Amino acid sequence: MPKVVLSSGSAGQSFTGGQTEFEVEATTFRRLILELEKRFPGLGRQVEESMAIAIDGEIFQDAYAAELKPGSEIYLIPKIGGG
Amino acid sequence: MNYIDSSLKVVGTRPIRPDGVDKVTGRAVFAADTRASGMLWGKIKRSPHAHARIVSIDTSKAEALPGVRAVVTSADFPDIASEEAFVGEGPMNFRDLSLNVMARGKALYEGHAIAAVAASTQAIADAALELIDVQYEVLPHVIEVEAAMAPDAPILHDDLFTAGVTPAPTKPSNIAKVVTFKKGDADAGFAEADVIVEGRYTTQPVHQAYIEPHACLVTYAPDGQITIHASSQGHFMIRAYTAKLLGLEMSNIRVNPAEIGGGFGGKTLIYLEPVAVALSRKSGRSVKMQMTREEVFRGSGPTSGATIEVKLGAKKDGTIVAAKQVLKFQAGAFPGSPIGPGCMCGFAMYDLPNVDVVGYDVVSNRPKVAAYRAPGAPITSFGVESAMDELAIKLGMDPLTLREKNAATNGTKTHYGPTHVNIGFTAVLAAVKSHPHWKSPLKEGHGRGLATGFWFNIGGESTATVHVNEDGSIVAATGSPDIGGSRASIGMMVAEVLGVSAQHVRTVVADTASIGYTFVTGGSRVTFATGMAATQAAEKVVDELKRRAAATWDIPVEAVEWKDGMAYPAGSNAGAFEPLDLASLALKQARTGGPINAEVSVNAQGAGAGFGAHICDVSVDKETGHVKIERYTAIQDVGKAIHPSYVEGQIQGGAAQGIGWALNEEYIYNAKGQMENAGFLDYRVPVASDVPMIEAVLVEVPNPRHPFGARGVGEVPIVPPMAAIANAIRSATGLRMPDLPMSPPKVRAAIDAAG
């Protein structure tokens, strides 16, 4: 199962009681959101609305289909905008 | 398809810019140039108080003034609920946006919109504003960030509780959010450090200072159809926000993108459009609104001012073993400073084992902040890169060597989590090392500073269409307002794919009813993301052209190849046919299947991060404190420069804005919380004589996730200048200037204090 790390700078930790690392049965970002919502109600929406996912260093934003693989480095980080 | 290793004929060249003639001859149509029959002028009445309860608003005298057709207040807008969304250039609460566009109950900063009028002339509108009677209960105000964080500070919002702390607070606070990033064990790292430096730095809020003030022309037709002409970084953003704030359906709003006179992030919000719609709806007439420069300063958002505390610990050999940072960002009157990226960007250039960053998002009685190039990164980097310079001095080490020793490379794990991939920071530092500027001896009395910077860059949603005209010429349309040369870059990528010259392709920005959704022009995303959509659309057109040639020759499409703008039979077995060019294929498009075009929408991922390094030489007049920029070189990894002149222009522009941020720009408030320098005479942006020729050096480490290898380029160049200049002043005078702007009075005072 892929291991996902909730970046320490995110608001998501308020849903998890401080837990930052999860093993999640998910092969896509969408499935990850659903699983997190199931495990920590409210977190899935938080992740979907305000967070990006970095998979092996590449940042994906608003990408349900982003593929999660066991062994990949997976971080949930604040979504990035710009000026 | 990937063209990174291809032999390119158009991409990488420097054709004449497509918007150049219109702009230099004054023909380009900006929002302020638009007119409509029977048009009224809309004007906004703004709060003179930094913080006040609105007791009453009496508009009767204004409404009775001949020529006045409509007056609106917050009562004319839906009282919408709090709703968080990430729809513009960052997290946005629509209720806050609504309250920022038109105050309801409280004025939260001087310049906050209280009411608006529409009248037949500007003079009548101005007179009507004077006739609106607003009764205020003036409240204590707070301007500076640390004062706003104090326990006894006046509270702006009774319903704002600090997020990101446990246990959840029970009392409201001006601290909207606390964010933390940790990697390793910073305290343990400092314990093993041989050398430690600490510093406290401050930056001022600075305005994007786009030359064109906000403007729009709105027509609310009797059937409820709304047409908006506006200058912005995203006409789809204007449509969405206006619809949301007024409770309208988006299909009833059509936004036409006017030519834009600069944005730099500041036009990723709305201020006027919903007000103009409300006035037009009430008056039944078209309404034109345009801010004065004073209104731009008082009523629209600058970027945050901040305090930055930095601590670095290193071994004697220069290896940094620990880093700490505390950032306190002003958000203005509503939450939403760029504190997240501020916390993430400061140390992103370095490979650090132990990092601890804490950031605070703090509201105070100032205009709500807006995005500004690489939001948050220049602020955090001013502190970090100044501290890096101090560390180099304390270590007795060359500042470039210190950075080389600790530079992030592919595989470096950042303090915010992800590992860097496909980055070119070491290539940038190598370019610094070999550059004649870095190698040249310093002139007598001059000082030299070096600073680096990072920005993520983003992708996102974009739509592009490519049409083959009946004569074989090409139109490429996108939904991205052109702020930094995207019409050129997109047209060039389309031309490259089609095998024609750049002049053969006309690129336009289509309105919201004429092309699919496209996210704002920001985050350095357009050449990357919209360029990706345009490239794919051009590839689809090529596929279609090959089918048309196959139909003409009556051979299988697999037997056709496309080269240099023409269809050829793929080898002798395909048949002996004369090549067909675009004009020939377009001429027969009806017979071969109809119009030839393609539209592609993408949600682009894989934007490559950008890194830059700036070298600055200064001289300091010790009598006046004036700092003169003597030489400036900006080096940046740009992936692939599609149109190098535009890329150089972006880098020069970012550096010039950074020079203003470093040396002169600041908001000056009086004791009542009113801005005292709301104009370019007193808010001093750099003028031509302040800025030398900035040499832009393009390092091209291709981004493999873009068909041509492009990375965003527009934001990185504003990140290093403030620290590069501060470090140069330190080199010239021996004085560390920790507070921006490093204006003549401050520099003179520091010289005097040093004796």
Interface residues (C-beta under 8 A of the other chain):
Chain A: V5 S7 S8 G9 S10 A11 S14 G18 E49 S50 A54 D56 G57 E58 I59 F60 Q61 D62 A63 A66 E73 Y75 I77 P78 K79 I80 G81 G82 G83
Chain B: E84 A85 F86 G88 E89 G90 P91 A163 G164 T166 A168 K177 V179 T180 F181 K182 Q208 F264 G265 G266 T268 T303 P338 G340 P341 C343 M344 V357 G359 A371 Y372 R373 A374 P375 Y416 G417 P418 T419 H420 V421 W455 F456 N457 I458 G459 G460 E461 G522 G523 S524 R525 N603 Q605 G606 A607 R705 G712 E715
